[in-house]
Amino acid sequence: AKLRDELLNGEIFYSLAEAKIVIESWRHHYNTKRPHSSLGYRTPAPKVVQWPASPSGAATPATPAVAPRPVMH
C-alpha cells in the first residue's frame, strides 16, 4: 500500500530500467532512512560493521567463526 500511495501513483515510468532504478531507490530510502511509526518515529538501526575486518576473512580468537547455515532438505 505504501509503495502504491507514496511512489507509483505519482510517477510515470518510460522504461522498465527506469522503473527498476526509481523503485529500488525508494525501497532503500524507505527501509533505511525513513522514520517508522512502529519504531517511535525513529529511523531503523544502521548496518553493523565489524572493525577491523581481518584481511584473509578468517576469524580471529576475538571474533569467533559463525556457524554455517543449516541445509534444509
VEXLUM-658511 format. One record per residue (C-alpha): x, y, z; residue number from 0. Coordinates in Angstrom, 1 decimal, padded with zeros to 4 digits. Example, Ala and Ser with C-alpha at 12.3 -4.5 7.8 and 13.67 -1.06 7.14 Angstrom:
+--------+--------+--------+-----+
:      u :      v :      w : num :
+--------+--------+--------+-----+
:  012.3 : -004.5 :  007.8 :   0 :
:  013.7 : -001.1 :  007.1 :   1 :
+--------+--------+--------+-----+
END
This chain:
+--------+--------+--------+-----+
:      u :      v :      w : num :
+--------+--------+--------+-----+
:  000.0 :  000.0 :  000.0 :   0 :
:  002.8 :  002.4 :  000.8 :   1 :
:  004.6 :  001.7 : -002.4 :   2 :
:  001.4 :  002.5 : -004.4 :   3 :
:  000.5 :  005.6 : -002.3 :   4 :
:  003.9 :  007.1 : -002.0 :   5 :
:  005.6 :  006.2 : -005.3 :   6 :
:  003.6 :  004.6 : -008.0 :   7 :
:  000.6 :  007.0 : -008.0 :   8 :
:  002.9 :  009.9 : -008.6 :   9 :
:  005.3 :  008.6 : -011.2 :  10 :
:  005.2 :  007.9 : -014.9 :  11 :
:  007.9 :  005.4 : -016.0 :  12 :
:  009.1 :  005.5 : -019.6 :  13 :
:  011.1 :  002.2 : -019.4 :  14 :
:  011.4 : -000.9 : -017.3 :  15 :
:  015.0 :  000.1 : -016.5 :  16 :
:  013.9 :  003.5 : -015.2 :  17 :
:  011.2 :  001.8 : -013.1 :  18 :
:  013.7 : -000.6 : -011.5 :  19 :
:  016.1 :  002.2 : -010.6 :  20 :
:  013.4 :  004.5 : -009.1 :  21 :
:  011.7 :  001.7 : -007.2 :  22 :
:  015.0 :  000.4 : -005.8 :  23 :
:  016.0 :  003.9 : -004.7 :  24 :
:  012.6 :  004.4 : -003.0 :  25 :
:  012.8 :  000.9 : -001.3 :  26 :
:  016.3 :  001.7 :  000.0 :  27 :
:  015.2 :  005.0 :  001.4 :  28 :
:  012.0 :  003.5 :  002.9 :  29 :
:  013.9 :  000.7 :  004.7 :  30 :
:  017.0 :  002.6 :  005.9 :  31 :
:  016.4 :  006.3 :  006.3 :  32 :
:  012.7 :  007.0 :  006.7 :  33 :
:  011.3 :  007.3 :  010.2 :  34 :
:  008.8 :  004.5 :  011.0 :  35 :
:  005.8 :  004.8 :  013.4 :  36 :
:  006.4 :  001.3 :  014.7 :  37 :
:  009.9 :  002.5 :  015.9 :  38 :
:  008.6 :  005.6 :  017.6 :  39 :
:  009.2 :  007.7 :  014.5 :  40 :
:  012.9 :  006.9 :  014.6 :  41 :
:  014.9 :  005.6 :  011.7 :  42 :
:  015.9 :  001.9 :  011.5 :  43 :
:  019.2 :  000.9 :  013.1 :  44 :
:  022.2 :  001.3 :  010.8 :  45 :
:  024.0 : -001.7 :  009.4 :  46 :
:  026.6 : -003.2 :  011.8 :  47 :
:  030.2 : -003.1 :  010.6 :  48 :
:  032.8 : -005.1 :  012.3 :  49 :
:  036.0 : -003.2 :  012.5 :  50 :
:  038.8 : -004.0 :  011.9 :  51 :
:  038.0 : -006.7 :  009.4 :  52 :
:  040.6 : -009.5 :  009.1 :  53 :
:  042.2 : -009.3 :  005.7 :  54 :
:  042.0 : -013.0 :  005.0 :  55 :
:  038.4 : -013.3 :  006.0 :  56 :
:  039.4 : -015.9 :  008.7 :  57 :
:  038.0 : -015.4 :  012.2 :  58 :
:  040.4 : -014.4 :  015.0 :  59 :
:  040.0 : -015.5 :  018.6 :  60 :
:  038.3 : -012.2 :  019.4 :  61 :
:  035.8 : -012.8 :  016.6 :  62 :
:  034.7 : -016.4 :  016.6 :  63 :
:  033.6 : -018.1 :  013.4 :  64 :
:  029.9 : -018.0 :  012.6 :  65 :
:  028.3 : -021.4 :  012.1 :  66 :
:  027.3 : -022.2 :  008.5 :  67 :
:  023.7 : -022.0 :  007.6 :  68 :
:  021.8 : -025.3 :  008.1 :  69 :
:  020.9 : -027.2 :  005.0 :  70 :
:  017.2 : -027.7 :  004.5 :  71 :
:  016.1 : -030.9 :  002.9 :  72 :
+--------+--------+--------+-----+
END
